[in-house]
Amino acid sequence: MTASARQNAMDRLRELAVRLEEEHGRVTAGEEAAALERISRIDGWHDAQPSPTPSPSPTD
C-alpha cells in the first residue's frame, strides 16, 4: 500500500469514527475495556489453533 493510499484510508477511518461518535455517543471506559477483553480472548483462541498443514505443491 502506498503512503498516499494509507493516508487516505486513515482519513476515511477517522471520518467514520467521528460520524459514529456523533450518532451513538462516545465509548465509555467500560465498553472499551469489554471490547479489549473480547479481542484478547479471540487472539488467545487463534494462538491456540494448530497451524494449517501446507498443501503439496503442484510439482510434487
Biopython code that builds the backbone (N, CA, C, O; Angstrom):
import numpy as np
from Bio.PDB.StructureBuilder import StructureBuilder

atoms = [
    (1, "MET", "N", (0.854, -1.165, 0.000)),
    (1, "MET", "CA", (0.000, 0.000, 0.000)),
    (1, "MET", "C", (0.905, 1.235, 0.000)),
    (1, "MET", "O", (1.858, 1.329, 0.774)),
    (2, "THR", "N", (0.592, 2.144, -0.858)),
    (2, "THR", "CA", (1.407, 3.361, -0.935)),
    (2, "THR", "C", (1.107, 4.263, 0.257)),
    (2, "THR", "O", (0.074, 4.120, 0.912)),
    (3, "ALA", "N", (2.010, 5.183, 0.528)),
    (3, "ALA", "CA", (1.821, 6.125, 1.632)),
    (3, "ALA", "C", (0.551, 6.947, 1.418)),
    (3, "ALA", "O", (-0.182, 7.228, 2.367)),
    (4, "SER", "N", (0.302, 7.323, 0.190)),
    (4, "SER", "CA", (-0.888, 8.107, -0.139)),
    (4, "SER", "C", (-2.166, 7.308, 0.131)),
    (4, "SER", "O", (-3.122, 7.828, 0.706)),
    (5, "ALA", "N", (-2.173, 6.051, -0.286)),
    (5, "ALA", "CA", (-3.342, 5.195, -0.069)),
    (5, "ALA", "C", (-3.554, 4.951, 1.423)),
    (5, "ALA", "O", (-4.686, 4.946, 1.907)),
    (6, "ARG", "N", (-2.452, 4.748, 2.143)),
    (6, "ARG", "CA", (-2.557, 4.539, 3.592)),
    (6, "ARG", "C", (-3.123, 5.777, 4.273)),
    (6, "ARG", "O", (-3.984, 5.667, 5.145)),
    (7, "GLN", "N", (-2.648, 6.949, 3.882)),
    (7, "GLN", "CA", (-3.150, 8.201, 4.466)),
    (7, "GLN", "C", (-4.634, 8.366, 4.165)),
    (7, "GLN", "O", (-5.404, 8.773, 5.035)),
    (8, "ASN", "N", (-5.035, 8.054, 2.940)),
    (8, "ASN", "CA", (-6.438, 8.151, 2.555)),
    (8, "ASN", "C", (-7.288, 7.198, 3.408)),
    (8, "ASN", "O", (-8.360, 7.577, 3.880)),
    (9, "ALA", "N", (-6.817, 5.978, 3.602)),
    (9, "ALA", "CA", (-7.553, 5.008, 4.415)),
    (9, "ALA", "C", (-7.674, 5.487, 5.857)),
    (9, "ALA", "O", (-8.733, 5.349, 6.468)),
    (10, "MET", "N", (-6.603, 6.045, 6.403)),
    (10, "MET", "CA", (-6.639, 6.549, 7.781)),
    (10, "MET", "C", (-7.604, 7.732, 7.900)),
    (10, "MET", "O", (-8.340, 7.836, 8.881)),
    (11, "ASP", "N", (-7.603, 8.615, 6.912)),
    (11, "ASP", "CA", (-8.526, 9.753, 6.917)),
    (11, "ASP", "C", (-9.968, 9.269, 6.900)),
    (11, "ASP", "O", (-10.810, 9.788, 7.633)),
    (12, "ARG", "N", (-10.250, 8.284, 6.071)),
    (12, "ARG", "CA", (-11.612, 7.741, 5.986)),
    (12, "ARG", "C", (-12.014, 7.069, 7.296)),
    (12, "ARG", "O", (-13.164, 7.174, 7.722)),
    (13, "LEU", "N", (-11.067, 6.377, 7.936)),
    (13, "LEU", "CA", (-11.351, 5.736, 9.212)),
    (13, "LEU", "C", (-11.664, 6.774, 10.291)),
    (13, "LEU", "O", (-12.586, 6.591, 11.086)),
    (14, "ARG", "N", (-10.890, 7.866, 10.313)),
    (14, "ARG", "CA", (-11.155, 8.943, 11.279)),
    (14, "ARG", "C", (-12.536, 9.563, 11.045)),
    (14, "ARG", "O", (-13.266, 9.833, 11.999)),
    (15, "GLU", "N", (-12.889, 9.787, 9.785)),
    (15, "GLU", "CA", (-14.203, 10.345, 9.461)),
    (15, "GLU", "C", (-15.312, 9.415, 9.941)),
    (15, "GLU", "O", (-16.321, 9.876, 10.473)),
    (16, "LEU", "N", (-15.130, 8.117, 9.755)),
    (16, "LEU", "CA", (-16.116, 7.154, 10.216)),
    (16, "LEU", "C", (-16.240, 7.193, 11.738)),
    (16, "LEU", "O", (-17.347, 7.162, 12.275)),
    (17, "ALA", "N", (-15.111, 7.260, 12.424)),
    (17, "ALA", "CA", (-15.123, 7.310, 13.884)),
    (17, "ALA", "C", (-15.886, 8.540, 14.380)),
    (17, "ALA", "O", (-16.656, 8.451, 15.336)),
    (18, "VAL", "N", (-15.673, 9.683, 13.733)),
    (18, "VAL", "CA", (-16.372, 10.910, 14.119)),
    (18, "VAL", "C", (-17.872, 10.747, 13.898)),
    (18, "VAL", "O", (-18.668, 11.107, 14.766)),
    (19, "ARG", "N", (-18.261, 10.212, 12.750)),
    (19, "ARG", "CA", (-19.695, 10.029, 12.464)),
    (19, "ARG", "C", (-20.341, 9.080, 13.455)),
    (19, "ARG", "O", (-21.448, 9.334, 13.928)),
    (20, "LEU", "N", (-19.656, 7.984, 13.773)),
    (20, "LEU", "CA", (-20.217, 7.022, 14.723)),
    (20, "LEU", "C", (-20.347, 7.644, 16.110)),
    (20, "LEU", "O", (-21.335, 7.416, 16.808)),
    (21, "GLU", "N", (-19.360, 8.420, 16.500)),
    (21, "GLU", "CA", (-19.410, 9.083, 17.805)),
    (21, "GLU", "C", (-20.556, 10.084, 17.852)),
    (21, "GLU", "O", (-21.250, 10.182, 18.864)),
    (22, "GLU", "N", (-20.762, 10.826, 16.770)),
    (22, "GLU", "CA", (-21.870, 11.785, 16.724)),
    (22, "GLU", "C", (-23.212, 11.066, 16.801)),
    (22, "GLU", "O", (-24.141, 11.541, 17.455)),
    (23, "GLU", "N", (-23.309, 9.924, 16.134)),
    (23, "GLU", "CA", (-24.570, 9.201, 16.062)),
    (23, "GLU", "C", (-24.871, 8.394, 17.329)),
    (23, "GLU", "O", (-26.026, 8.313, 17.749)),
    (24, "HIS", "N", (-23.848, 7.803, 17.934)),
    (24, "HIS", "CA", (-24.066, 6.870, 19.044)),
    (24, "HIS", "C", (-23.461, 7.319, 20.364)),
    (24, "HIS", "O", (-23.680, 6.670, 21.387)),
    (25, "GLY", "N", (-22.712, 8.401, 20.369)),
    (25, "GLY", "CA", (-22.070, 8.867, 21.592)),
    (25, "GLY", "C", (-20.694, 8.237, 21.759)),
    (25, "GLY", "O", (-20.313, 7.305, 21.051)),
    (26, "ARG", "N", (-19.969, 8.786, 22.724)),
    (26, "ARG", "CA", (-18.605, 8.303, 22.982)),
    (26, "ARG", "C", (-18.645, 6.922, 23.613)),
    (26, "ARG", "O", (-19.608, 6.558, 24.287)),
    (27, "VAL", "N", (-17.594, 6.168, 23.386)),
    (27, "VAL", "CA", (-17.443, 4.857, 24.000)),
    (27, "VAL", "C", (-17.036, 5.075, 25.456)),
    (27, "VAL", "O", (-16.133, 5.861, 25.744)),
    (28, "THR", "N", (-17.709, 4.373, 26.373)),
    (28, "THR", "CA", (-17.348, 4.506, 27.783)),
    (28, "THR", "C", (-16.110, 3.670, 28.083)),
    (28, "THR", "O", (-15.733, 2.800, 27.299)),
    (29, "ALA", "N", (-15.490, 3.939, 29.210)),
    (29, "ALA", "CA", (-14.310, 3.165, 29.620)),
    (29, "ALA", "C", (-14.675, 1.694, 29.779)),
    (29, "ALA", "O", (-13.889, 0.816, 29.424)),
    (30, "GLY", "N", (-15.853, 1.424, 30.305)),
    (30, "GLY", "CA", (-16.297, 0.039, 30.482)),
    (30, "GLY", "C", (-16.495, -0.676, 29.154)),
    (30, "GLY", "O", (-16.119, -1.839, 29.009)),
    (31, "GLU", "N", (-17.086, 0.018, 28.183)),
    (31, "GLU", "CA", (-17.273, -0.569, 26.853)),
    (31, "GLU", "C", (-15.931, -0.845, 26.186)),
    (31, "GLU", "O", (-15.742, -1.884, 25.554)),
    (32, "GLU", "N", (-15.002, 0.095, 26.335)),
    (32, "GLU", "CA", (-13.681, -0.097, 25.747)),
    (32, "GLU", "C", (-12.973, -1.285, 26.394)),
    (32, "GLU", "O", (-12.362, -2.099, 25.701)),
    (33, "ALA", "N", (-13.054, -1.383, 27.716)),
    (33, "ALA", "CA", (-12.412, -2.495, 28.424)),
    (33, "ALA", "C", (-13.018, -3.828, 28.001)),
    (33, "ALA", "O", (-12.296, -4.808, 27.813)),
    (34, "ALA", "N", (-14.341, -3.867, 27.851)),
    (34, "ALA", "CA", (-15.013, -5.101, 27.424)),
    (34, "ALA", "C", (-14.575, -5.495, 26.012)),
    (34, "ALA", "O", (-14.344, -6.672, 25.737)),
    (35, "ALA", "N", (-14.463, -4.514, 25.126)),
    (35, "ALA", "CA", (-14.035, -4.802, 23.752)),
    (35, "ALA", "C", (-12.597, -5.316, 23.726)),
    (35, "ALA", "O", (-12.289, -6.265, 23.006)),
    (36, "LEU", "N", (-11.720, -4.691, 24.508)),
    (36, "LEU", "CA", (-10.325, -5.132, 24.541)),
    (36, "LEU", "C", (-10.203, -6.534, 25.134)),
    (36, "LEU", "O", (-9.372, -7.325, 24.688)),
    (37, "GLU", "N", (-11.018, -6.842, 26.130)),
    (37, "GLU", "CA", (-11.018, -8.190, 26.717)),
    (37, "GLU", "C", (-11.480, -9.218, 25.678)),
    (37, "GLU", "O", (-10.908, -10.302, 25.565)),
    (38, "ARG", "N", (-12.515, -8.862, 24.931)),
    (38, "ARG", "CA", (-13.008, -9.778, 23.891)),
    (38, "ARG", "C", (-11.941, -10.014, 22.825)),
    (38, "ARG", "O", (-11.738, -11.146, 22.387)),
    (39, "ILE", "N", (-11.269, -8.960, 22.412)),
    (39, "ILE", "CA", (-10.195, -9.094, 21.422)),
    (39, "ILE", "C", (-9.092, -9.988, 21.972)),
    (39, "ILE", "O", (-8.545, -10.819, 21.247)),
    (40, "SER", "N", (-8.764, -9.825, 23.243)),
    (40, "SER", "CA", (-7.724, -10.639, 23.869)),
    (40, "SER", "C", (-8.117, -12.120, 23.867)),
    (40, "SER", "O", (-7.288, -12.988, 23.590)),
    (41, "ARG", "N", (-9.385, -12.400, 24.177)),
    (41, "ARG", "CA", (-9.852, -13.804, 24.154)),
    (41, "ARG", "C", (-9.807, -14.370, 22.741)),
    (41, "ARG", "O", (-9.421, -15.523, 22.550)),
    (42, "ILE", "N", (-10.194, -13.576, 21.753)),
    (42, "ILE", "CA", (-10.153, -14.034, 20.358)),
    (42, "ILE", "C", (-8.710, -14.311, 19.944)),
    (42, "ILE", "O", (-8.422, -15.329, 19.315)),
    (43, "ASP", "N", (-7.795, -13.388, 20.305)),
    (43, "ASP", "CA", (-6.377, -13.594, 19.992)),
    (43, "ASP", "C", (-5.864, -14.873, 20.636)),
    (43, "ASP", "O", (-5.129, -15.636, 20.008)),
    (44, "GLY", "N", (-6.247, -15.112, 21.888)),
    (44, "GLY", "CA", (-5.838, -16.336, 22.581)),
    (44, "GLY", "C", (-6.353, -17.580, 21.882)),
    (44, "GLY", "O", (-5.638, -18.573, 21.753)),
    (45, "TRP", "N", (-7.600, -17.519, 21.432)),
    (45, "TRP", "CA", (-8.181, -18.661, 20.727)),
    (45, "TRP", "C", (-7.400, -18.928, 19.441)),
    (45, "TRP", "O", (-7.071, -20.073, 19.132)),
    (46, "HIS", "N", (-7.107, -17.859, 18.693)),
    (46, "HIS", "CA", (-6.350, -18.021, 17.447)),
    (46, "HIS", "C", (-4.961, -18.583, 17.714)),
    (46, "HIS", "O", (-4.480, -19.448, 16.981)),
    (47, "ASP", "N", (-4.318, -18.085, 18.770)),
    (47, "ASP", "CA", (-2.978, -18.573, 19.102)),
    (47, "ASP", "C", (-2.987, -20.050, 19.463)),
    (47, "ASP", "O", (-1.995, -20.745, 19.242)),
    (48, "ALA", "N", (-4.097, -20.545, 20.018)),
    (48, "ALA", "CA", (-4.192, -21.937, 20.443)),
    (48, "ALA", "C", (-4.505, -22.891, 19.285)),
    (48, "ALA", "O", (-4.384, -24.106, 19.438)),
    (49, "GLN", "N", (-4.904, -22.354, 18.139)),
    (49, "GLN", "CA", (-5.252, -23.204, 16.997)),
    (49, "GLN", "C", (-3.987, -23.770, 16.360)),
    (49, "GLN", "O", (-2.973, -23.078, 16.265)),
    (50, "PRO", "N", (-4.045, -25.027, 15.925)),
    (50, "PRO", "CA", (-2.884, -25.595, 15.263)),
    (50, "PRO", "C", (-2.629, -24.910, 13.922)),
    (50, "PRO", "O", (-3.553, -24.440, 13.258)),
    (51, "SER", "N", (-1.379, -24.868, 13.551)),
    (51, "SER", "CA", (-1.013, -24.304, 12.251)),
    (51, "SER", "C", (-1.540, -25.207, 11.148)),
    (51, "SER", "O", (-1.495, -26.430, 11.278)),
    (52, "PRO", "N", (-2.039, -24.624, 10.066)),
    (52, "PRO", "CA", (-2.529, -25.478, 8.975)),
    (52, "PRO", "C", (-1.377, -26.221, 8.315)),
    (52, "PRO", "O", (-0.255, -25.723, 8.231)),
    (53, "THR", "N", (-1.685, -27.417, 7.854)),
    (53, "THR", "CA", (-0.692, -28.205, 7.130)),
    (53, "THR", "C", (-0.554, -27.626, 5.726)),
    (53, "THR", "O", (-1.559, -27.446, 5.038)),
    (54, "PRO", "N", (0.654, -27.332, 5.290)),
    (54, "PRO", "CA", (0.810, -26.771, 3.947)),
    (54, "PRO", "C", (0.350, -27.763, 2.877)),
    (54, "PRO", "O", (0.563, -28.970, 2.999)),
    (55, "SER", "N", (-0.270, -27.245, 1.849)),
    (55, "SER", "CA", (-0.693, -28.098, 0.734)),
    (55, "SER", "C", (0.531, -28.505, -0.072)),
    (55, "SER", "O", (1.501, -27.753, -0.170)),
    (56, "PRO", "N", (0.478, -29.687, -0.642)),
    (56, "PRO", "CA", (1.608, -30.084, -1.500)),
    (56, "PRO", "C", (1.657, -29.167, -2.726)),
    (56, "PRO", "O", (0.622, -28.744, -3.241)),
    (57, "SER", "N", (2.852, -28.876, -3.173)),
    (57, "SER", "CA", (2.984, -28.023, -4.337)),
    (57, "SER", "C", (2.578, -28.818, -5.578)),
    (57, "SER", "O", (2.670, -30.045, -5.584)),
    (58, "PRO", "N", (2.131, -28.132, -6.622)),
    (58, "PRO", "CA", (1.680, -28.831, -7.839)),
    (58, "PRO", "C", (2.776, -29.663, -8.488)),
    (58, "PRO", "O", (2.479, -30.561, -9.276)),
    (59, "THR", "N", (4.023, -29.384, -8.175)),
    (59, "THR", "CA", (5.110, -30.153, -8.809)),
    (59, "THR", "C", (5.422, -31.453, -8.068)),
    (59, "THR", "O", (6.216, -32.263, -8.545)),
    (60, "ASP", "N", (4.796, -31.657, -6.898)),
    (60, "ASP", "CA", (5.057, -32.893, -6.134)),
    (60, "ASP", "C", (4.271, -34.064, -6.674)),
    (60, "ASP", "O", (4.374, -35.172, -6.148)),
]
sb = StructureBuilder()
sb.init_structure("model")
sb.init_model(0)
sb.init_chain("A")
sb.init_seg("    ")
for serial, (resi, resn, name, xyz) in enumerate(atoms, 1):
    if name == "N":
        sb.init_residue(resn, " ", resi, " ")
    sb.init_atom(name, np.array(xyz, "f"), 0.0, 1.0, " ", f" {name:<3s}", serial, name[0])
structure = sb.get_structure()
